[in-house]
Amino acid sequence: MTAREDLKILLVKEHLTLTELARLASNELDKKYTVQSLSQKLVRGTIPYDELEKLVAILGYSIRFEKI
């Protein structure tokens, strides 16, 4: 799965849109986020890991690695 797909799944689980996530991120991270900028990073696959980690934390999740 891609970061885009994973984030979309979390948004659906939390009943939020990318627009709402951009607003929440702007408020909580003191950085200007727009739907377009987030969407483009996700589509191109260029979202930095630390930024993705912050976005999922806003939704109440964390990224975990587990040995299988």
N, CA and C atoms as a LAMMPS dump frame, in Angstrom:
ITEM: TIMESTEP
0
ITEM: NUMBER OF ATOMS
204
ITEM: BOX BOUNDS ff ff ff
-5.0000000000000000e+02 5.0000000000000000e+02
-5.0000000000000000e+02 5.0000000000000000e+02
-5.0000000000000000e+02 5.0000000000000000e+02
ITEM: ATOMS id mol type element x y z
1 1 1 N 0.829 -1.186 0
2 1 2 C 0 0 0
3 1 3 C 0.871 1.245 0
4 2 1 N 0.326 2.307 -0.53
5 2 2 C 1.048 3.576 -0.562
6 2 3 C 0.61 4.445 0.621
7 3 1 N 1.384 5.473 0.891
8 3 2 C 1.027 6.418 1.957
9 3 3 C -0.335 7.04 1.651
10 4 1 N -0.579 7.303 0.394
11 4 2 C -1.855 7.901 -0.017
12 4 3 C -3.026 6.992 0.348
13 5 1 N -2.899 5.719 0.018
14 5 2 C -3.974 4.775 0.308
15 5 3 C -4.178 4.62 1.814
16 6 1 N -3.083 4.524 2.542
17 6 2 C -3.187 4.387 3.996
18 6 3 C -3.849 5.604 4.626
19 7 1 N -3.461 6.78 4.187
20 7 2 C -4.043 8.006 4.741
21 7 3 C -5.525 8.109 4.388
22 8 1 N -5.889 7.728 3.187
23 8 2 C -7.298 7.765 2.787
24 8 3 C -8.139 6.825 3.653
25 9 1 N -7.583 5.668 3.986
26 9 2 C -8.287 4.722 4.846
27 9 3 C -8.514 5.326 6.227
28 10 1 N -7.472 5.97 6.766
29 10 2 C -7.615 6.604 8.084
30 10 3 C -8.641 7.73 8.05
31 11 1 N -8.654 8.5 6.976
32 11 2 C -9.633 9.585 6.856
33 11 3 C -11.053 9.038 6.842
34 12 1 N -11.269 7.947 6.126
35 12 2 C -12.6 7.332 6.091
36 12 3 C -12.985 6.833 7.475
37 13 1 N -12.047 6.173 8.164
38 13 2 C -12.333 5.665 9.514
39 13 3 C -12.707 6.791 10.469
40 14 1 N -12.096 7.948 10.293
41 14 2 C -12.338 9.082 11.187
42 14 3 C -13.422 10.023 10.671
43 15 1 N -14.041 9.672 9.557
44 15 2 C -15.113 10.47 8.958
45 15 3 C -14.648 11.895 8.669
46 16 1 N -13.449 12.011 8.099
47 16 2 C -12.875 13.306 7.757
48 16 3 C -12.533 13.347 6.273
49 17 1 N -12.4 14.554 5.768
50 17 2 C -11.957 14.744 4.393
51 17 3 C -10.532 15.272 4.397
52 18 1 N -9.906 15.252 3.242
53 18 2 C -8.562 15.807 3.118
54 18 3 C -8.59 17.307 3.416
55 19 1 N -9.671 17.957 3.067
56 19 2 C -9.839 19.383 3.366
57 19 3 C -9.803 19.622 4.878
58 20 1 N -10.515 18.786 5.61
59 20 2 C -10.537 18.927 7.065
60 20 3 C -9.173 18.62 7.676
61 21 1 N -8.48 17.615 7.118
62 21 2 C -7.146 17.299 7.611
63 21 3 C -6.192 18.459 7.355
64 22 1 N -6.288 19.089 6.206
65 22 2 C -5.439 20.243 5.899
66 22 3 C -5.689 21.372 6.893
67 23 1 N -6.945 21.601 7.242
68 23 2 C -7.279 22.642 8.217
69 23 3 C -6.728 22.293 9.588
70 24 1 N -6.922 21.056 10.021
71 24 2 C -6.406 20.617 11.317
72 24 3 C -4.88 20.715 11.367
73 25 1 N -4.218 20.292 10.299
74 25 2 C -2.757 20.335 10.248
75 25 3 C -2.261 21.769 10.298
76 26 1 N -2.922 22.665 9.591
77 26 2 C -2.531 24.076 9.617
78 26 3 C -2.626 24.638 11.031
79 27 1 N -3.693 24.29 11.729
80 27 2 C -3.899 24.786 13.089
81 27 3 C -2.914 24.181 14.08
82 28 1 N -2.677 22.875 13.987
83 28 2 C -1.87 22.191 14.994
84 28 3 C -0.371 22.274 14.739
85 29 1 N 0.03 22.393 13.491
86 29 2 C 1.454 22.361 13.167
87 29 3 C 2.023 23.734 12.829
88 30 1 N 1.203 24.769 12.898
89 30 2 C 1.645 26.135 12.594
90 30 3 C 2.361 26.222 11.244
91 31 1 N 1.814 25.542 10.27
92 31 2 C 2.347 25.565 8.905
93 31 3 C 1.144 25.565 7.975
94 32 1 N 1.229 26.312 6.892
95 32 2 C 0.111 26.423 5.968
96 32 3 C -0.019 25.139 5.145
97 33 1 N -1.128 24.453 5.307
98 33 2 C -1.444 23.262 4.514
99 33 3 C -2.671 23.563 3.683
100 34 1 N -2.623 23.181 2.435
101 34 2 C -3.797 23.29 1.571
102 34 3 C -4.135 21.9 1.056
103 35 1 N -5.364 21.737 0.641
104 35 2 C -5.789 20.463 0.082
105 35 3 C -4.933 20.129 -1.137
106 36 1 N -4.687 21.142 -1.955
107 36 2 C -3.914 20.919 -3.172
108 36 3 C -2.495 20.461 -2.865
109 37 1 N -1.838 21.097 -1.897
110 37 2 C -0.459 20.717 -1.596
111 37 3 C -0.39 19.311 -1.012
112 38 1 N -1.309 18.99 -0.102
113 38 2 C -1.334 17.634 0.46
114 38 3 C -1.64 16.599 -0.612
115 39 1 N -2.632 16.888 -1.424
116 39 2 C -3.029 15.963 -2.472
117 39 3 C -1.888 15.695 -3.447
118 40 1 N -1.203 16.738 -3.857
119 40 2 C -0.099 16.568 -4.803
120 40 3 C 1.045 15.763 -4.203
121 41 1 N 1.37 15.999 -2.944
122 41 2 C 2.433 15.221 -2.293
123 41 3 C 2.051 13.742 -2.243
124 42 1 N 0.785 13.478 -1.952
125 42 2 C 0.33 12.095 -1.866
126 42 3 C 0.28 11.43 -3.237
127 43 1 N -0.192 12.141 -4.236
128 43 2 C -0.271 11.584 -5.592
129 43 3 C 1.121 11.296 -6.145
130 44 1 N 2.05 12.235 -5.927
131 44 2 C 3.418 12.057 -6.443
132 44 3 C 4.251 11.119 -5.584
133 45 1 N 3.783 10.849 -4.367
134 45 2 C 4.544 9.996 -3.461
135 45 3 C 5.767 10.695 -2.904
136 46 1 N 5.662 12.018 -2.713
137 46 2 C 6.806 12.798 -2.246
138 46 3 C 6.614 13.364 -0.842
139 47 1 N 5.664 12.833 -0.101
140 47 2 C 5.446 13.339 1.248
141 47 3 C 6.549 12.78 2.16
142 48 1 N 7.239 13.654 2.864
143 48 2 C 8.299 13.181 3.764
144 48 3 C 7.72 12.341 4.906
145 49 1 N 8.497 11.371 5.345
146 49 2 C 8.056 10.47 6.408
147 49 3 C 7.643 11.235 7.655
148 50 1 N 8.449 12.205 8.07
149 50 2 C 8.126 12.935 9.302
150 50 3 C 6.825 13.722 9.174
151 51 1 N 6.547 14.216 7.993
152 51 2 C 5.291 14.937 7.767
153 51 3 C 4.103 13.978 7.816
154 52 1 N 4.246 12.814 7.202
155 52 2 C 3.188 11.81 7.245
156 52 3 C 2.933 11.363 8.679
157 53 1 N 4.011 11.204 9.437
158 53 2 C 3.9 10.816 10.836
159 53 3 C 3.094 11.85 11.63
160 54 1 N 3.324 13.127 11.367
161 54 2 C 2.587 14.192 12.052
162 54 3 C 1.115 14.198 11.647
163 55 1 N 0.849 13.972 10.379
164 55 2 C -0.536 13.973 9.901
165 55 3 C -1.338 12.826 10.504
166 56 1 N -0.755 11.629 10.552
167 56 2 C -1.498 10.509 11.129
168 56 3 C -1.659 10.697 12.645
169 57 1 N -0.702 11.362 13.287
170 57 2 C -0.826 11.648 14.718
171 57 3 C -2.003 12.583 14.975
172 58 1 N -2.225 13.52 14.081
173 58 2 C -3.377 14.42 14.201
174 58 3 C -4.679 13.623 14.191
175 59 1 N -4.678 12.532 13.43
176 59 2 C -5.861 11.673 13.356
177 59 3 C -5.95 10.696 14.527
178 60 1 N -4.911 10.692 15.373
179 60 2 C -4.919 9.817 16.534
180 60 3 C -4.251 8.47 16.3
181 61 1 N -3.399 8.388 15.299
182 61 2 C -2.725 7.137 14.963
183 61 3 C -1.213 7.324 15.017
184 62 1 N -0.507 6.204 14.985
185 62 2 C 0.942 6.235 14.879
186 62 3 C 1.36 5.244 13.806
187 63 1 N 2.567 5.417 13.31
188 63 2 C 3.116 4.492 12.328
189 63 3 C 3.993 3.511 13.09
190 64 1 N 3.779 2.24 12.856
191 64 2 C 4.522 1.204 13.569
192 64 3 C 5.098 0.198 12.595
193 65 1 N 6.272 -0.262 12.887
194 65 2 C 6.879 -1.325 12.105
195 65 3 C 6.879 -2.587 12.96
196 66 1 N 6.413 -3.672 12.367
197 66 2 C 6.379 -4.945 13.088
198 66 3 C 7.077 -5.992 12.248
199 67 1 N 7.882 -6.793 12.891
200 67 2 C 8.535 -7.89 12.204
201 67 3 C 7.495 -8.983 11.969
202 68 1 N 7.483 -9.492 10.753
203 68 2 C 6.503 -10.551 10.45
204 68 3 C 7.176 -11.893 10.309
